[in-house]
């Protein structure tokens, strides 16, 4: 199949481009339905005339329906979307890219979804689906699962199906809270994840950026001691990756500390640690939660992050994590992966 795809790309590249365009249109309708032509045109940054022509074609093939509320995907259309995923993946050579990055970074697994979150926000849903599929396949009875907060991890939880055949699963937040949107907080996501798989959950009602004196007081509390014991025995960690300065602001760092992060070359952040371009930890926020000692013992640490703008952050954190644990999995998008490839080749 690979040879056939390469031949098609060389001889009739316009066919591949058209296929990708129609797949992108179908996928965007699917994630925003019902949706009107004008909004679809704005999201995809395609002219309304082009959208009108493509919509007419898709409707003639019974892949979409049009009503006064907008366009929706038919059953046939949904089936086409699902079947095209693997085809688009191969056409873009993403299997080769997965293997290359996996080997270069010494990762347990790399999974890449087509597209770039920075250009197409619906890709975050694709990331969530792909991550859910991988994670569902590795959960075992008696596992302890920890997860961080964030919009990407929320997509993982939202896409998780009901699972009823697992026993004695505990889900916990990997870190304390950051304030802001409660729907993307680690506590909320841990509870929702546990409910999806029929497991138990425990919450960590401790915010980030506490003073050392407050932390010393809290660490002796019974509930905190119990959840710390759970954190020491995590089987699966699911975490997002952030750009250092943006995460510093979200975590409420002072302007002085934000300037310090810039001066010391921090590019990425994960579970309260800040990393420079070569994967060194240059700063951390004090809190009760997952630390680097825990990472060493975890069976599988799954990073879920995408967007070309996050490539440097993703690379820095994966370089660090694979130094202490070879069981790291990266689930990302094409935009981030191709930029990571560029950075690796430059180095």
Helices and strands as residue ranges (DSSP letters): H 2-11, H 13-32, H 37-44, H 48-60, E 64-67, E 70-73, H 75-91, H 94-105, E 109-113, H 123-138, E 144-147, H 151-159, E 170-173, G 182-184, H 186-197, E 200-202, H 212-218, H 222-231, E 236-239, E 242-243, H 244-250, H 255-263, E 266-270, E 273-276, E 281-284, H 292-297, E 300-304, G 308-310, H 311-324, E 328-333, H 334-346
